[in-house]
Amino acid sequence: MTGNANTSANTSVTTAGDLGRYELLFRFASGGMADVYAARMRGSAGFTKVVAIKRMQERFSDDEDFVGMFIDEGRLAAQITSPHVVSTLDLGRADDGSLFIAMELVVGSSVWELFRACHQTRSALPLGPALEIIAQAASGLHAAHEARTSEGRHLEIVHRDVSPQNILIDSRGNVKLSDFGIARAVERVTHTAVPEVKGKYGYCSPEQIDCADLDQRSDLFSLGTIAWELLTGQQLFTQRHPMKTMSKVLECHVPSLLELRRETPPEIAILIKRCLSRDPSERPQSAQEVSLSIRTSARAAGVTLGTATLAEFVQEHAGDAIQDMETRLRRSLSESGTGRETLHRANTPAAHQQQSGVSLRSAAVSEGSAPRSKVESPEGRALRPKQRLIVTLVVILVGAAIGAGLAASNRGSNNQAEVSADAGVPSTGNAGTTGSTAPTVEAIEASNVIANEPETSVSETGDGAEALAAEARDVQLPSRSVSSPSRRAVPRSTEVAEDDPRQQRRRAIRQRVDLPDDFPR
């Protein structure tokens, strides 16, 4: 299915809830009996895929005929495998009993919308894009006509509604056939008891109007009508009144294509004329023949075909609608994903949340996004901008506190050095300063012993303090920088016991005498 601004302008953007693993995002198209939604399909291990959901309206849930037709559409389309047919993924039933079909979402435009855009500008499609549309649509028709069951039984599908509205073109120039709701096949559950005309009258074949037996060549007549209109920019059979339209189809009068558009290669004009023959036996025998003939004749005439030229034309005439659809999808997916992720984390244990966060980051890198440096929490989840700001402020405050502590420590060291100087310790300077005296090895050893000794209690009394003060005046202390925070002045007790072994050891070292053997160590 395709979504664009034109089909979604008059539809509600509200969803009707979720359908099992399908999360409805918004409705972009609505018909008389079904609504079409953009949805997200969810699977295991974080698998997601954007799809289209065609949901039968609830008021038709009890209509057996319509329910049977809806089931037939899903079953038949699922048997067709082709890049030129919209893929059918699933057939299910909602809680209210309504059926839905999950299918490929085609973000692009329909042939009808391109035809209308050209009609407003009074111009026909360029020859290359027009022929590319016909050739790809014929390939899709051939895949439908040749579809078989899993057991190999030929389904004998006749689309019966090949029209500009059911031929879709995505933004990359890929043409896809859609809507097999009224297709005829041998595997259908429902069959029409009373003959009736099905399809859009302006694109029906004469045998459809006559309610005669149909085969695959009926679809070729419809495709020929579309080809003639794309090349001429005019409608071939459609009239204001349905009866007049059917009458024009039965008359089957087709103006010459070469007269209306002279640049058309003659071989292609003859091919389209054959498709529009009143007698099915005079038409091409397969859609594949139509596709191959168009490409061969275009190549011989020097007409450039390809998806690139078609994509460029689609972007030129339907680019705004495609951009609007893509914007709606991004916004809906973002809003839905945020809500789902919040709910998921609220109901998931912390250990599982950590694993989920790693998986999401790995998936983002694997999709081609450049890895970025992130501040993460201890659990491994990436912090949000507000959390990163808080962490940054905390780091700044802690750094400032540490700096203030170091500055206070330096000031304390300087104050202690000044107190020591006031107590009689000689002022220190650099070793190379003029007038300084180099310390002796013995003096350095004595100073190290003093610095490493524990503090002497102030309760100790005796004459040792006076002796220590007297000896200190006769000892040359080494030069030390008062600004160094690692070497602090050691407070000395003013009251020292005379028989204190530590003081005796100090005096012995200073006097450079040997200690007795029985001296306590």
N, C-alpha and C positions, 0 to 999 in steps of 0.2 A: 504494500500500500504506500501511497505517497502523501506527504503532508506539506501544505503551503498556506500562505496567508489567505488566499482566496477561498479555500474550502473551510478554513477555520474561523473566518471572520464572524460568522453568525452562530458559532457553537460555543458552548460553555467550556470554561477551562477547569471546572471542577471535575473530580474523578468520582467514580462510583465504587471506590474501595478496591481491595486487592482480590485477585482470583488465584488462590493458592500461591504458587511460586511466581506469579505475575503481578507486579506492582504497577497499577495504572498511574500514569503521570498526568495526562490531559487528553481531552477529546479534540480531534482536529477535523472530523468529518462526520456527517450524520445523514442517513437516508430514511426512506419510508419505513424500513423494517429492521435496520441495524445501525449501530453507532461504531465508529472506528476511533480507537485510542492509541496514543503512544504509550508504551509500557516498558518496564524493565524486567527481564527474566532473570531469576536468581537460581544458582546451582550451588553445589558443594565447593569447598576450598576457595570461596570468594568469587566464583565465576558469575559474571553478569553479561547480559546482551540486551541491547535495545531492540524491541520488536514492535509490531503493530498487532493490536487485538481488535478483531471484528466481532462485536458482541450483539447478539440478537436481542431486540427490545423485549422487555418482560411481558408485554401484552400479547406477544405471539407465542409464549411458552406453551400454551394449550392448543395451538393450531398444529394438528398432526401433519398436514401437508407441508406447511412451512418448515416445521422441525425436520421433516424428512429431506427437504431440499437443502437445508443448511448442512445436514450431516453429509449428504451427497457431495456438496461443494468441497468440504474438508477432506473427505476420503479420496475423491478423484484428484484434486490438486496435489495431494501428498504423493501420488504415484508418478508425478512428472518431475523429472530431474533435468534442469537446463538452466544455464546462466541467463536465458532470455525469458524465463517464467518466474513470477514471484513465488518464492519458496513457502510452502506450508509446513509449519513446525509442529502443531499440536491441535487437537480438538478436545474441548472440555466443557464442563457444565458448572455454572456458578451456584452459589448457595440458594439463590432465588429460583433456580430451575432453568434459567436461560442458558443457551449454548453460546460458546465463543470459539473462534478460530484464531490461533496464534500464527502469525506469518511474518515474513521479512518486511522490514520498514524501508521503503524507498523514499529517500529525501531528494526530491527533485520536482518534476513537472509532468503533467500528462500531455499527450499530443493535442487534446482538445484545448488546453490552456495556451499552448504555443500557437495553435491555429487561430484562436481568438485574438491573441496579441498581434499576430500578423494582419488579421482582418481589420483591427482598429487602425493600423498604420497603412492599410490598403496595399499590402505587399505580400508576395508569396514567399514561402521558405526558400532559402538558397538551394540550388540543385543538389549539392553534395550532402548536406544534412538531411534533406528530404529522402533521398535514395538510401542513406544509411539507416534511417528509421524503418523504412519498408523492408530492407534486407534483414535487419535484426528481428523485426516482428515476424517475418516469415520463418526464421529459424526457430523462434519460440513456438509458432503454430505447428511446425513439423515435429518438434519434441512432444507436444500434446497429442498430435494425431498418431504418433508411434508408441505412446505410453503403454506399458504392459503391467500386469499384476506381478507379485513376487513369484507366482507359479509360472509366469511366462505367458499368460493369456492376454491377448490383444484387447484393450479396453474400447477401441473404436470411438474415441472421444470426438465429438463435434462441439466446438465452443458455443456457437449460436449467438454470441454477443460480442463479436470482434468490432470494436468501435473506438473512436479517438479517446473516449473517457477511460477505456480499459487498457490502453497502451501507455506505459509509464517510462519516463526517462530520468535517470538519476543525474547528479551533478558531474559525473565522470563520463557521461555519454553512453551509458549502458541502457539498452531498451529491454523492457520486461512486460510480458503479457500477464494480465491479472483477471480476477473475477470469473470463476468457473461456476457461478451460482446456478445458471440455467443450462449448463453443458449437458449434452446427451451422451450416454455411454451405456454399455451392456451391464455394468455393475451398479447402476442406479437403484436405490431403494424405491423411489417414487417414480411413477409414470403417469403421463397425462391421459386421462380417460377420454376427454372430449378434445378434438383438435383445436389448437389455439396458437396464435402468433406470439412468439416469445422473442424478445430482443428489441433493439431500437429500430423503428421502422425505416429510417433513412439509411440504415446499413444492413438491412436484411437482404437475403437473396430472393429471387423470384419464387423459388420453391418453398422458402419459409412463408412468404405471403400466401401461397396456395395451400399451405399446411400439408405439403407432400413429404415423402420420405427424403431424409437428408443424409448426406455423407460429407466427407472432409472438403469436397469442392465447394460446398456452400460457404465455408469460412474464407475460401480464396476469393469469392465474389465480394465479400465484405472487405477484405484486405485491398482488393482492386479499387473499391470505392474510396477508401482512405487515401490510397496512393494518388488517384486522380485529383482529389481535393487538395492534398498537400502541394502538388505541382502547379495547380491552377489558382489556388487561393479562393476557390468558389465551392459552394455546396452542390452536389450532383443531383440528389433526389429529394432532399428534405424540403418540405413545404410547411406553411403555417398550420394547415389542417392535416391530421393523421391520414384521413382517407385519400387526400390528394397525394400525400407522400407515397402511400402504398400503390396508388395508381401509377405514379412515375416509375416506381421500381418494376412493376409488371410490364410497362411499355419498354423499359430498358433502352431508352434513347441516350446515347453517350456522345457528346460533342467531341470532335477531333482534338486530341491532346497537343498535336504538333501545331495546330492553328492557334491554340491559346498560349502555348509556350514553345517557341521555336527552338530554343536551346536544348530541349529534351532530346537525348539520343534516340534515333528512330527505333532501334531494337527494343528499348525500354518502353516506348510508346506502344509498340505492337504487343509487348508482353502484358501491359496493363489492359489493353483492349481485349485480349484473350481472357483475362481474369473476369471481365465484365460481360462475357458472353451470356446470352439468355439460356443457351443449351449447356448444361454442365459438362457434356462430353467434349466440348470445344475449349474448355478451360485447361490450364496446366494440370497435370495429374497429381502434383504434390507441392507442398509449400517449400520444400527444399529446392525444387526446380526453380521456383520464383526467386529465392535468395541467391542461388548460384548465377542465374541469368542476369540479375541486376548487377552483381559485382563484376561479372565478366564484361558486360556491355559498358559499364561505367569506366572500367579500366581501358577498354579499347577507345572510348571517346575522350580520354584524358581528364575525366572527372575524378577529383580526389575524394575518396571515402575514408572513413575511420572514426573512432570514438573521439579523437582529439578535436576535430572540426565540429562534431556534434556537441561536445561539451562546451566549447566556446560559444556556440549559438544559444544553448540553453542558459548559460550564465548571463548572456547579453539580454535575453528576453524574460528570464524568470529568476535572475540572480537575487533580487530583493526578497522575493517570496522564499527562496531557499535559505537565505541568510536569516530571515525571521524564524523559520522553522528550526534551524540550528541553534539560534539564540534561546528559543523556548525550551529546547531539549537540554541545553547546558544548564539553564536556570533551574528547571525542574529536577534534573539529576543532582545538582548541587544541593538544593533545598531538601530533597528527599534523602540524599545520602547523609547529610548532617543529622537529621532527625533520627534516622535508623542507627547511625553510629553511636549517638548519645544513648539511645535506648539499649543498644547492644552492650555498651560499656557498663551501664547501670546494672545489668543483669548477668555480668560475666565476672568470675573471680579474678583477683589481681594477677595471678600467674598466667591465666589465659589471656588477659589483656596485654601483658607484656609480649607474649608470643604473637598476638594479633598485630601489635604495633610494628614488630620487626617484619612480619609478612607484608604489611601494607607498604613499608618503605622499600622493600625489595621489589615489590610489584611496580612501584612508581619508577624505579631506575630501569627495570626491564622494559617499560613502555617507551623509553627513549628520552625521558626527562633527565636533565643534568643533575647529578648528585650535589647537594648543598650541605655546607657545614651547619650542624644544628646543636644547640644546647639541650641536653637531655636530662631527665630526672633520674634518680637512682634506679627506678624500675626499667629504664631504657626507653621510655616514651619521650618523644620530642616535646619540649616545653613551648607553650604559646607565647606570643610576643609580650603579653603582660607579665607572665611568669619570668621570662628572660630579663625584663627590666628590673623586677624585684631582686633576682639573684645578683644582677650587676650592682645595684645599690648596696646590697649586703656586703659584697666583696669590697666595695669602696670604703664603707664604714669600718669594716674589720681592718683594712689596711691603714686607715687613718688612726685607729686606736693603737695598733702596733707601733706606728711611727711616733705617736705621742708618748708611748711607754719608753721607747728607746731614748727619746730626747730627755725625758725626766731622769732616766738612769744616768745619762751623761752629765746632767746638771748635778746629780747627787755625788758622782765621782769627783767632779771639780770642787764641790763644797768640802768633801772629806780631805782632798789634797790641801786646800787652803787651811783647814783646821790643823792638819799635821804641820804645815809650815809655821803657823802661829805658835805651835808647841815647841819649836826649837829645831825642827828638821831643816837642814840647809836647802835652799832653793835649788831646783834641778834645772837642767838645760840639756841641749843636744850634746852628743859626745864630741863633736867637732868644734864646740863653741870656745872662743879664746878665754883663757883663765881657768878652765875646768881641769880637774885632775883625774887621770885615768884610774879607775878602781883596781885594786889588787885582786888576785885570784882568791886569797883568803877572805877578803871583805865580801866578795860576791857569794862565796859559800856560806858565810855567816848570815848574810841577808836572806838567802834562800831558806835557811833553817828557821830564821825568825818568822818569815812569812808563812811557812807550812806548819808551825806550832799552833796548837789550840790556844784560845784566849785564856789568860790567867784571871781567876776569879778575884773580884775586888775585895773579897773578905780575907784574902791572904795578907798577913802583916809581917813585918820584920825589917831588917836593914838591907835586905836584898834589893829593894827598889832604889835606894840611894846609891848602892854599888853599881846597879845597872845603868843609872843615869850618868854616873861618873865615867863608866867605861864607854858609854855611847858617845861621849864627847871626844874620846880618843880614837874612834873608829871612823874611817872614811867610807860612807855608804855609796853604792853605785848610783849612776844617773838614771832616773826614770821619768818618763813623761807623765805629767799630772793629768793630761787629757785622756789617757788610755783608760777605758772603762774596765779592761780585764785585770788591771793591777790596782787594787784598792789599798789604802793605808790601813794597817792592822792596829786597832786600838790596844794600848798597853795599860796594864794595871799599875796603879801607883803604889800598891801594897803587895810585896812579894816576900814569901817566907825565905829566910836565909838558907835553910837546909833543903830547899826545893831542888830535886835532882835535875829538873829541866833548866833551871837557872845556872846550876853548876856546869851543865853540859855547855851552855852558851858561853860562859866565862872561859871554860877550857878551850873552846874553839877560838875565841878571840885571842887568848894568850898563847895559842899554839903550843899547848902542852899535851902530853899523852895522858889519857885517862887510866886510872887504876883498873886492874883486872876485875876486882870485885865491885866496880861501879855499876849501879843498876842501869839497864838500857831499856 
